[in-house]
């Protein structure tokens, strides 16, 4: 089972057999069903985008077309598709959650057999990848994962690896000491291996590949974890059983959700993600099916095809898009599917957690790394043998970031458009307002669908501390989403402009994970361009049309408020108050699972507030 297999020609014999039977490689779903769903989603998106374009064209063309109008229309073509697809994913997901009797079965037909409590019979390596992280923190998380797996009674089938790329000598020494101490505590049965590379070749993907080359023959499956990851033993064993029941599942993961935090920024961000991610992922998994995404961690990965077929190329050239692929996960997903194995998401929250950045600036660092990595896909679109849906996934990942400067450009041209349209007697202001409100609703639709999901679920708001607290938190998160969205969009736009001129410096290093304050100097140094851009928009619109300025506030207020917004949401005092009051709390704040209690002491007052 674990012997190294010969490389395939992108499609295994087993896949060909399943294709002839009209099934996906794992044999759990009809390809005709997936094809029909994909054509339906394509039609819905084309029609919706067409209606929006017709309406926008009517507004822009009033009084005759100008260069500004053409630029705005082209920018809209880049920026709108992501929002439109997000809207339909949310609508489909909400229908599956509350309108369909067999919603989960339609999305995850592979799950039924995996839920049978069959004994585990495949060996799994649980990996934690590190680079200059807090060793005590990381090892404690891995200990918690191991203890939770052992508690299931299936612990003998799991081994543990700490894969370090740490360059800091002091941190490396601490890692080595903690690994030796842990191995000594649990003796020869520990099945714990610590390895440190002397370089960071290939970044995290290179770290995992080194594991596959050195130890991969010993295991059927691996479970990569980041330094901030925690998973419950029940979740790990459940996913392992599914992988065992379906040998043609190549990558399988459930929803990864945020951990309780005392950072106001992290709390608000993950509160919104917690609801919105469920219907959005349900909807997308319904039609993406066997060509699903891979988020790079907290996922079961079948080692043999990953090692033999998912080797990432080194991108040629000297520019910022060359070298090792930084956003490795989605490329690996497409290569896994090319090798004849399914990549699936189980859109359920089932004991898989991560930490979110504690400040706006830390969030931006992570976002820019993803931006650079996704744009590298431009050099990978011609990879041979990819499934059409897999190639679409790469295009879509690129478009996610290409759409951001498009929105910035549209906002930058808003004062120019006001000047050009001044004096038009029959300007369709009503249509413009309808389109604007409609698009804002579509932009918020994953969040709104998530809020509706909780409100419709019996006992749903109780898990969030009660209906009143949940609604108040939802309102806070919507305001936060607009402010944070403006900051992220403009920062990414500046970064992409730098990329166009060959200037980009993104590393792969340890991240700050604890709540901490931002000084005015630090916030100003990172966000002064936002303020300058905001002053241009506000000043121009205040002079030209205060009415348009008021309408624009959801999209533009974040520019002028970027610095105080970053400082306020980073305040430890505000984070403590949020935690004490239970605002923007997630279910784990009010009923913490044993794994998270073992990792850290959660706010006791939040538990009291929920009773």
C-alpha positions in Angstrom: 0.0 0.0 0.0 2.8 2.4 0.9 5.2 1.4 -1.8 6.4 4.2 -4.1 4.3 4.1 -7.2 5.5 4.9 -10.7 4.4 8.3 -11.9 1.1 8.4 -13.8 0.3 10.1 -17.0 -2.0 12.5 -15.2 -4.9 10.0 -15.1 -4.8 6.7 -13.4 -6.3 3.5 -14.7 -8.8 3.5 -11.9 -9.9 7.0 -12.8 -10.4 5.9 -16.4 -12.6 3.0 -15.1 -14.7 5.3 -13.0 -15.0 7.8 -15.8 -16.4 5.1 -18.0 -18.9 4.3 -15.3 -19.9 7.9 -15.2 -18.6 8.4 -11.7 -15.9 10.6 -10.1 -12.7 8.7 -9.1 -13.9 7.8 -5.6 -17.0 6.3 -7.1 -19.4 8.4 -4.9 -20.9 10.8 -7.3 -22.1 10.9 -10.9 -20.1 13.1 -13.2 -23.3 14.0 -15.0 -24.7 15.4 -11.8 -21.7 17.6 -11.2 -21.6 18.7 -14.8 -25.3 19.8 -14.6 -24.6 21.8 -11.4 -21.6 23.5 -13.0 -23.6 24.6 -16.1 -26.4 25.9 -13.8 -24.0 27.9 -11.7 -22.3 29.3 -14.9 -25.6 30.3 -16.3 -26.7 32.0 -13.0 -23.5 34.0 -12.9 -23.5 35.0 -16.6 -27.1 36.2 -16.4 -26.6 38.0 -13.1 -23.4 39.7 -14.4 -25.1 40.5 -17.6 -28.0 42.3 -15.8 -25.6 44.2 -13.7 -23.6 45.3 -16.8 -26.7 46.4 -18.6 -27.8 48.5 -15.6 -24.3 49.9 -15.2 -24.0 50.6 -18.9 -27.3 52.5 -18.8 -26.0 54.7 -15.9 -22.5 55.2 -17.4 -23.8 55.9 -20.9 -26.2 58.7 -19.9 -25.0 61.8 -21.6 -22.6 59.8 -23.9 -19.7 57.6 -23.3 -16.3 59.0 -22.1 -12.9 57.4 -21.4 -13.8 57.4 -17.7 -17.0 55.4 -18.4 -15.1 52.8 -20.4 -12.4 52.4 -17.8 -15.0 52.0 -15.0 -16.9 49.4 -17.1 -13.7 47.4 -17.7 -12.7 47.6 -14.1 -16.2 46.4 -13.1 -15.7 43.3 -15.3 -12.6 42.4 -13.3 -14.1 43.3 -9.9 -17.7 42.0 -10.1 -17.4 38.3 -10.9 -15.9 37.4 -7.5 -18.8 39.1 -5.8 -21.4 37.5 -8.1 -20.1 34.0 -7.5 -19.9 34.6 -3.8 -23.6 35.6 -3.9 -24.7 32.4 -5.7 -22.5 30.2 -3.5 -24.2 31.8 -0.4 -27.7 31.4 -1.8 -27.1 27.7 -2.8 -25.4 27.0 0.5 -28.3 28.5 2.5 -30.8 26.4 0.4 -28.8 23.3 1.1 -28.7 24.0 4.9 -32.4 24.9 5.3 -34.3 24.1 2.1 -33.0 20.7 1.1 -33.6 17.5 3.0 -30.3 15.9 2.0 -28.1 19.0 1.7 -25.0 17.5 3.3 -25.4 14.3 1.3 -25.5 16.3 -1.9 -22.3 18.1 -1.0 -20.4 15.3 0.7 -21.6 11.9 -0.6 -18.3 10.4 0.5 -19.0 11.1 4.2 -21.6 8.4 5.0 -19.3 5.4 4.8 -16.6 7.3 6.7 -18.8 7.9 9.6 -19.2 4.2 10.3 -17.1 3.5 13.4 -14.8 1.0 11.7 -11.4 0.4 13.2 -8.6 2.5 11.7 -6.2 0.4 9.5 -4.1 3.1 7.8 -1.1 4.8 9.3 -1.2 8.6 9.4 1.7 11.0 10.1 0.7 14.2 11.8 3.1 17.0 10.9 3.6 20.4 12.4 5.7 22.8 10.3 7.6 25.6 12.0 9.7 28.6 11.1 10.8 30.9 13.9 7.6 30.3 15.9 7.2 30.3 19.6 8.4 26.7 20.4 6.6 26.3 23.7 3.3 27.4 22.1 3.7 25.1 19.1 4.8 22.0 21.0 1.9 22.5 23.5 -0.6 22.5 20.6 0.9 19.3 19.2 0.8 17.7 22.6 -2.9 18.6 22.9 -3.6 17.0 19.5 -1.8 13.9 20.4 -3.6 13.5 23.7 -6.9 14.0 22.0 -6.1 11.4 19.4 -5.0 8.9 22.1 -8.3 9.5 23.9 -10.1 8.0 20.9 -8.5 4.7 21.3 -7.0 4.8 17.8 -3.7 6.5 18.8 -1.5 3.6 17.7 -2.1 4.5 14.1 -0.7 8.0 14.3 2.9 9.2 14.4 4.0 12.8 15.0 6.6 14.9 13.2 7.9 18.4 14.0 9.3 19.8 10.8 11.4 22.9 11.5 12.7 25.5 9.0 13.8 27.7 11.9 16.7 30.0 11.1 17.0 31.6 14.6 19.6 29.7 16.5 18.1 30.3 19.9 14.6 29.3 18.7 16.1 26.1 17.1 17.8 25.2 20.4 14.5 25.5 22.3 12.8 23.4 19.7 15.4 20.7 20.0 15.2 20.7 23.8 11.4 20.5 23.8 11.4 17.7 21.3 14.0 15.7 23.3 12.1 16.4 26.6 8.8 15.2 25.1 10.3 12.1 23.6 11.9 11.3 26.9 8.6 11.7 28.8 6.7 9.2 26.6 9.5 6.8 25.9 10.1 4.6 22.9 6.4 4.4 22.0 6.3 8.1 21.4 6.6 7.9 17.6 7.8 11.5 17.7 10.4 12.8 15.2 12.0 16.2 15.2 13.9 17.4 12.1 15.3 20.9 11.3 16.4 21.9 7.8 19.3 24.3 7.5 17.5 26.3 4.8 14.0 27.3 3.8 14.1 26.0 0.2 10.6 25.8 -1.2 9.1 27.5 1.9 6.5 25.4 3.7 5.8 23.3 0.6 9.5 22.3 0.4 9.4 21.4 4.1 6.5 19.0 3.6 8.0 17.6 0.4 11.2 16.8 2.4 9.1 14.8 4.8 7.4 12.9 1.9 10.8 12.0 0.4 12.3 10.9 3.7 9.5 9.2 5.5 6.5 9.1 3.2 6.9 5.4 2.4 5.9 4.5 6.0 2.5 6.2 5.8 -0.7 6.2 3.8 -1.9 9.6 4.9 -0.4 12.8 6.4 -2.1 15.6 8.3 -0.2 18.9 8.0 -0.7 21.4 10.8 0.5 24.9 11.1 2.1 26.3 14.2 -1.2 27.8 15.3 -3.3 24.7 14.4 -5.3 22.5 16.8 -7.5 19.6 15.9 -9.6 17.3 18.0 -8.9 13.6 18.0 -12.5 12.8 17.0 -12.2 15.0 14.0 -8.9 13.5 13.0 -10.1 9.9 13.3 -13.4 10.7 11.5 -11.4 12.1 8.5 -9.0 9.2 8.6 -11.9 6.8 8.4 -13.2 8.6 5.3 -9.8 8.4 3.7 -9.7 4.7 4.5 -13.2 4.0 3.1 -12.4 5.9 -0.1 -8.8 5.2 -1.4 -9.3 7.7 -4.3 -9.8 10.6 -1.9 -6.5 12.5 -2.3 -7.2 15.5 0.0 -10.0 15.9 2.5 -10.6 18.6 5.0 -13.4 20.1 7.0 -14.0 23.7 7.9 -11.2 25.4 9.7 -12.4 28.0 12.2 -10.9 30.6 14.4 -9.9 30.0 18.0 -11.1 32.2 20.9 -9.1 35.4 21.0 -8.6 38.4 23.2 -7.7 40.5 20.2 -10.7 42.7 19.2 -9.6 42.5 15.5 -9.3 38.7 15.5 -12.6 38.3 17.4 -14.6 40.5 15.0 -13.0 39.0 11.9 -13.5 35.4 12.9 -17.0 36.0 14.1 -17.9 37.0 10.6 -15.9 34.2 9.0 -17.5 31.6 11.3 -21.0 32.2 9.9 -20.2 33.2 6.3 -17.9 30.3 5.6 -20.5 27.6 6.2 -23.1 28.5 3.6 -20.4 29.8 1.2 -18.4 26.6 1.4 -21.6 24.5 1.2 -22.6 26.2 -1.9 -19.2 26.1 -3.6 -18.7 22.4 -2.7 -22.1 21.5 -4.3 -20.8 22.3 -7.8 -17.0 22.1 -7.4 -17.3 18.6 -6.1 -14.2 16.5 -6.7 -12.0 19.5 -7.8 -12.2 21.2 -4.4 -9.8 23.6 -2.8 -7.0 22.8 -0.4 -6.1 25.2 2.4 -2.7 23.8 3.1 -3.2 22.6 6.7 -5.7 20.8 9.0 -6.4 18.4 6.0 -5.8 14.7 5.3 -3.5 14.2 2.3 -2.8 10.9 0.6 1.0 10.7 0.6 1.9 8.5 -2.5 0.1 10.6 -5.1 1.1 13.8 -3.4 4.8 12.9 -3.4 4.8 11.4 -6.9 2.4 13.8 -8.7 2.2 17.1 -6.8 5.8 18.4 -7.1 5.7 22.1 -7.5 7.8 23.7 -10.2 10.2 26.5 -9.6 8.9 29.4 -11.6 11.4 30.8 -14.1 12.6 34.3 -14.4 14.0 37.0 -12.1 10.9 39.0 -11.2 8.7 38.8 -8.0 6.5 36.1 -9.6 9.4 33.8 -10.1 11.0 31.2 -7.8 9.2 28.9 -5.4 5.4 28.9 -5.4 4.3 30.6 -2.2 0.6 29.7 -2.3 1.3 26.1 -2.8 -2.0 24.6 -1.6 -4.3 25.3 -4.5 -1.7 24.2 -7.0 -1.2 20.9 -5.1 -5.0 20.4 -5.2 -5.1 20.8 -9.0 -2.2 18.3 -9.3 -3.8 15.8 -7.0 -6.9 15.9 -9.1 -4.9 15.6 -12.2 -3.3 12.4 -10.7 -6.8 10.8 -10.5 -7.7 11.5 -6.9 -10.5 13.6 -5.6 -10.0 16.8 -3.5 -13.0 17.3 -1.2 -14.3 19.6 1.5 -16.6 18.5 4.2 -18.4 21.8 4.9 -18.9 21.1 8.6 -17.3 22.6 11.8 -16.0 19.5 13.5 -13.0 20.3 15.7 -10.5 22.0 13.4 -9.1 25.4 14.6 -6.5 28.0 13.8 -5.5 31.4 15.1 -6.2 34.6 13.2 -3.9 37.6 13.0 -4.4 39.9 16.0 -4.1 43.3 14.2 -4.9 44.9 10.9 -1.2 45.1 10.0 -0.5 41.4 10.8 -3.5 40.5 8.7 -2.2 42.6 5.8 1.2 40.8 5.9 -0.5 37.4 5.5 -2.9 38.8 2.8 0.0 40.2 0.7 1.8 36.8 0.9 -1.4 35.2 -0.4 -1.6 37.9 -3.1 1.9 37.2 -4.4 1.4 33.5 -4.3 -1.9 33.6 -6.1 -0.5 35.9 -8.8 2.2 33.3 -9.4 -0.5 31.1 -10.8 -0.3 33.2 -13.9 2.7 31.2 -14.8 1.0 27.9 -14.1 -2.2 28.2 -16.1 -0.6 26.2 -18.9 0.2 23.1 -16.7 -0.7 20.1 -18.9 -3.5 17.7 -18.0 -5.4 19.7 -15.5 -9.1 19.2 -15.2 -11.1 22.2 -16.6 -12.5 22.9 -13.1 -9.0 22.7 -11.6 -7.8 25.3 -14.1 -10.8 27.5 -13.3 -9.8 27.3 -9.6 -6.4 28.8 -10.5 -8.0 31.5 -12.6 -10.4 32.3 -9.9 -7.6 32.5 -7.3 -5.9 35.1 -9.5 -9.1 37.0 -10.1 -9.7 37.3 -6.4 -6.7 39.7 -6.2 -6.9 41.3 -9.7 -10.3 42.5 -8.8 -9.0 44.6 -5.8 -7.1 47.3 -7.8 -10.1 47.3 -10.2 -12.3 48.5 -7.3 -9.7 51.0 -6.1 -9.6 52.4 -9.7 -13.4 52.8 -9.8 -13.4 54.6 -6.5 -10.5 56.8 -7.6 -12.5 57.8 -10.7 -15.6 58.6 -8.7 -14.9 62.4 -8.4 -14.1 62.5 -12.2 -17.4 60.8 -12.9 -19.3 63.3 -10.8 -17.7 66.2 -12.7 -18.5 64.6 -16.1 -22.2 63.9 -15.1 -22.8 67.4 -13.6 -25.7 69.1 -15.4 -27.2 65.9 -17.0 -31.0 66.5 -16.6 -32.2 63.0 -17.1 -29.5 61.2 -15.0 -30.9 57.9 -13.8 -30.1 58.4 -10.1 -32.8 55.9 -9.1 -31.2 53.1 -11.2 -27.8 54.1 -9.9 -29.0 53.8 -6.3 -30.7 50.5 -6.9 -27.5 49.0 -8.5 -25.4 50.3 -5.7 -27.5 48.9 -2.9 -28.0 45.6 -4.8 -24.3 45.2 -5.2 -23.5 46.0 -1.6 -26.1 43.3 -0.6 -24.4 40.9 -2.9 -21.0 41.8 -1.5 -22.3 41.1 2.0 -24.3 38.0 1.0 -22.0 35.3 2.4 -22.1 37.1 5.8 -25.8 37.7 5.6 -26.4 34.1 4.6 -24.4 33.0 7.6 -26.3 35.2 10.0 -29.6 33.9 8.6 -28.3 30.3 9.0 -27.7 30.9 12.7 -31.1 32.6 13.2 -32.9 29.8 11.5 -31.1 27.0 13.3 -32.7 25.8 16.5 -30.5 26.9 19.4 -28.2 28.6 17.0 -27.9 32.0 18.7 -27.7 30.3 22.1 -24.3 29.0 21.0 -23.2 32.6 20.4 -24.3 33.9 23.8 -28.0 34.6 23.0 -30.0 36.4 20.3 -29.3 39.9 21.5 -25.6 39.4 21.8 -25.5 37.7 18.4 -27.4 40.5 16.6 -25.2 43.2 18.2 -22.1 41.3 17.2 -23.4 40.9 13.6 -23.9 44.6 13.3 -20.5 45.3 14.6 -19.0 42.8 12.2 -20.8 44.4 9.2 -19.3 47.8 10.0 -15.9 46.2 10.6 -16.2 44.3 7.2 -16.6 47.6 5.3 -13.7 49.3 7.1 -11.4 46.4 6.9 -12.3 45.7 3.3 -11.3 49.3 2.3 -7.9 49.0 4.1 -7.1 45.6 2.7 -8.2 46.5 -0.8 -6.1 49.6 -1.0 -3.0 48.0 0.6 -3.2 45.1 -1.9 -3.6 47.6 -4.7 -0.4 49.4 -3.7 1.4 46.1 -3.4 0.3 45.0 -6.9 1.4 48.3 -8.3 4.8 47.6 -6.8 4.7 44.1 -8.4 4.1 45.7 -11.8 7.4 47.6 -11.4 9.3 44.5 -10.1 9.2 45.6 -6.4 8.0 43.0 -3.9 9.6 41.6 -0.9 7.6 38.9 0.9 9.2 36.4 3.2 8.1 33.4 5.1 8.6 33.7 8.8 7.0 33.4 12.2 3.9 35.4 12.8 2.8 37.5 15.8 -0.2 35.7 17.2 -0.9 37.5 20.6 -3.0 40.6 21.1 -0.9 43.8 21.2 -1.3 47.5 20.8 -0.3 49.5 17.8 1.3 52.9 18.3 0.3 55.8 16.2 3.8 55.8 14.7 3.5 52.1 13.6 -0.1 52.5 12.3 0.8 55.7 10.4 3.9 54.2 8.9 1.8 51.4 7.5 -1.4 53.2 6.6 -0.5 56.8 5.6 -1.2 56.1 1.9 -4.8 55.1 2.8 -5.3 58.4 4.6 -3.9 60.4 1.7 -6.2 58.6 -0.8 -9.1 59.0 1.6 -8.5 62.7 1.9 -8.5 63.0 -1.9 -11.9 61.2 -2.2 -13.5 63.0 0.7 -12.2 66.4 -0.2 -13.2 66.1 -3.8 -16.7 64.7 -3.2 -17.3 67.2 -0.4 -16.8 70.0 -2.9 -18.5 68.3 -5.8 -21.4 66.4 -4.3 -21.9 65.8 -0.6 -24.8 63.5 -1.5 -22.5 61.2 -3.4 -20.0 61.3 -0.5 -22.7 60.1 1.9 -23.7 57.3 -0.4 -20.0 56.3 -0.8 -19.2 56.0 2.9 -19.6 52.2 3.2 -16.8 51.9 0.6 -14.7 55.0 1.4 -14.8 55.6 5.1 -12.2 52.9 5.7 -9.6 55.0 3.9 -9.7 58.0 6.2 -10.3 55.9 9.3 -7.6 53.3 8.5 -5.2 54.5 11.2 -7.6 54.9 14.1 -9.4 51.7 13.0 -6.1 49.7 13.1 -5.1 51.2 16.5 -8.6 50.7 18.0 -9.1 47.1 17.0 -5.5 46.3 18.3 -6.2 47.8 21.8 -5.8 45.0 24.4 -8.3 46.8 26.6 -10.9 46.7 23.9 -10.2 43.0 23.2 -10.6 42.2 27.0 -13.9 44.1 27.1 -15.2 42.2 24.1 -14.2 38.9 25.7 -15.7 39.8 29.0 -19.0 41.0 27.4 -19.1 38.1 25.0 -19.4 40.4 22.0 -18.3 38.8 18.7 -17.8 35.5 20.6 -17.8 32.2 18.8 -19.3 29.0 20.2 -15.9 28.0 21.6 -15.9 31.1 23.7 -19.1 30.0 25.4 -18.6 26.3 25.5 -14.9 25.6 25.0 -13.9 22.1 24.0 -11.4 20.2 26.0 -8.7 20.7 23.4 -8.9 24.4 23.5 -9.1 24.5 27.3 -5.8 22.5 27.3 -4.2 25.0 25.0 -5.1 28.1 26.9 -7.4 29.4 29.6 -10.5 30.8 27.9 -12.4 33.9 29.3 -14.5 32.5 32.1 -16.7 35.5 32.1 -17.9 34.7 28.6 -19.1 31.3 29.9 -20.9 33.0 32.7 -22.5 35.5 30.3 -24.0 32.7 28.3 -25.8 31.1 31.2 
